[in-house]
Each structure stands twice: as structure tokens, then as C-alpha cells.
Amino acid sequence: MTDPTCIFCKIGTGEVPADKVYEDDLCVAFRDMEPLMPTHVLVIPKDHYRDVTDDVPPETLGHCLAVVRDITKREGLTGGFRLMVNTGDDASQSVRHFHIHILGGGRMPRPNDQDWGEFATNAHKLSPR
């Protein structure tokens, strides 16, 4: 099941080109067009799920994580990496198709060290702007 208006579905079917690093019957992984780190790969299921809470079958979730493991090895992310799954407006999910970001290739700040704005539970510790 795919959504004909979804850019990630179109990448999954090959209708839209992408710099793919992995593909099988269930998922595809490709380099992000606007990378945040030297390595920034997205892993998506080929079937359309709005986000991780959209009844994604456990086998698909597990398979996507197994693909993450293989990609991180292939990409040489031996110093570590970060996985990110944005879900919904509050998390700034920009494409409404479940996807996992793999970020690596350099040192990243801890999420606690970033300014999360007025909604942060540690907002009182942040320096005023």
C-alpha cells in the first residue's frame, strides 16, 4: 500500500530518484538531500505508514532496525551514531511517512545540551537570548 502523493512512497517505488544505499522488498535506505551530519541516511518501509504509531507491523519495525545495523557497519560509524524518529507536528516531522534518520560521522551535542526552547523541562537552565 502506497500513497501516490507521498515523496517517500515515490522513492520506494523508484518513481523519484534517490541516492540509495540499501534496498530490499520491505524497505529502502537513501542519503538525506539536506544532511545534518557527514552521514545522514533515511530508512523507510516501502509501504506507507504515516508515522511510527500508524500500526506499523512489528516485523517491519524490526526489519528497519536490522537494516540500520547493517548500514551503520557499512558506513563505518564505529565511533557511534544517533537514530531519530520524528513523529507528528510537535516533533517537526516534515514527511508524513515513517522513517528513521541515521546520523553520524562526527561528534554531536547531547540532546540535553541543546536549546529546546520554552517547552524544555530544563528551560530555567538555559541562558537568556
TABELWO-V369319 format. One record per pair of residues at least 24 apart in sequence whose ideal C-beta (glycine too) atoms are under 10 Angstrom apart, sorted by the first residue. I is the first residue (numbers start at 0). J is the second residue. D is the distance in whole Angstrom. If there is no record, write none. Layout:
# TABELWO-V369319
<<I:J:D> <I:J:D>>
This chain:
# TABELWO-V369319
<<0:45:9> <0:46:5> <0:47:6> <0:48:9> <1:45:7> <1:46:7> <1:47:5> <1:96:9> <2:46:10> <2:47:4> <2:48:10> <2:49:9> <2:95:8> <2:96:7> <3:47:9> <4:47:10> <4:95:10> <5:43:10> <5:47:6> <5:49:9> <5:94:7> <5:95:7> <5:96:5> <6:94:6> <6:95:10> <6:96:8> <7:41:8> <7:43:5> <7:44:9> <7:45:9> <7:47:8> <7:94:6> <7:95:9> <7:96:4> <7:97:9> <7:98:6> <8:43:9> <8:44:10> <8:45:8> <8:46:8> <8:47:5> <8:94:10> <8:96:7> <9:96:10> <10:41:9> <10:43:7> <10:45:9> <10:94:10> <10:96:9> <11:43:6> <11:44:8> <11:45:4> <11:46:8> <11:47:8> <11:96:9> <12:45:7> <17:41:9> <17:43:10> <20:66:10> <20:69:10> <20:70:6> <20:73:7> <20:74:8> <20:101:10> <21:66:6> <21:67:10> <21:69:7> <21:70:6> <21:73:8> <22:66:10> <23:62:8> <23:66:8> <24:62:10> <25:56:10> <25:58:8> <25:59:6> <25:62:5> <25:63:8> <25:66:9> <26:59:8> <26:62:6> <26:63:6> <26:65:10> <26:66:6> <26:67:10> <26:98:10> <26:99:9> <27:66:9> <28:63:9> <28:66:6> <28:67:8> <28:69:9> <28:70:6> <28:73:10> <28:98:10> <28:99:9> <28:101:8> <29:98:10> <30:74:10> <30:101:10> <31:98:10> <31:100:7> <31:101:9> <31:102:9> <33:93:10> <34:100:10> <34:102:8> <34:104:9> <35:81:10> <35:83:9> <35:100:8> <35:102:6> <35:107:9> <36:76:10> <36:80:9> <36:81:8> <36:100:9> <36:101:9> <36:102:4> <36:103:6> <36:104:5> <36:105:6> <36:106:10> <36:107:7> <37:74:9> <37:76:10> <37:102:9> <37:103:7> <37:104:3> <37:105:6> <38:70:9> <38:71:8> <38:74:5> <38:75:8> <38:76:6> <38:80:7> <38:101:7> <38:102:7> <38:103:4> <38:104:4> <38:105:9> <39:83:10> <39:100:7> <39:101:7> <39:102:6> <39:103:8> <39:104:8> <40:66:10> <40:67:9> <40:70:6> <40:71:9> <40:73:10> <40:74:7> <40:76:10> <40:80:10> <40:99:9> <40:100:8> <40:101:4> <40:102:8> <40:103:9> <41:83:10> <41:94:9> <41:96:10> <41:98:5> <41:99:7> <41:100:6> <41:101:8> <42:66:5> <42:67:6> <42:69:10> <42:70:7> <42:82:9> <42:84:10> <42:97:9> <42:98:7> <42:99:4> <42:100:8> <42:101:7> <43:94:9> <43:96:6> <43:97:7> <43:98:5> <43:99:8> <44:96:8> <44:97:6> <44:98:8> <44:99:10> <46:96:10> <46:97:9> <47:95:9> <47:96:6> <47:97:8> <48:95:9> <48:96:7> <48:97:4> <48:98:9> <49:86:9> <49:87:9> <49:92:9> <49:94:10> <49:95:5> <49:96:7> <49:97:7> <50:84:8> <50:85:8> <50:86:4> <50:87:6> <50:90:9> <50:92:6> <50:94:10> <50:95:7> <50:96:8> <50:97:5> <50:98:9> <51:84:5> <51:85:9> <51:86:5> <51:87:10> <51:92:10> <51:97:5> <51:98:9> <51:99:9> <52:86:6> <52:87:8> <52:97:9> <53:86:9> <53:95:9> <53:96:9> <53:97:7> <55:97:6> <59:97:9> <60:97:9> <60:99:9> <63:97:8> <63:98:9> <63:99:6> <64:99:8> <66:99:9> <66:101:9> <67:99:6> <67:100:10> <67:101:6> <70:99:10> <70:101:6> <70:103:10> <71:101:6> <71:103:7> <74:101:8> <74:103:7> <74:104:8> <75:103:9> <75:104:8> <76:101:8> <76:102:9> <76:103:4> <76:104:7> <77:103:9> <78:103:8> <78:104:8> <78:105:8> <78:106:8> <79:103:7> <79:104:10> <79:105:10> <79:106:9> <79:107:8> <80:104:8> <80:107:9> <81:107:6> <81:109:10> <81:110:9> <83:110:10> <89:118:8>>
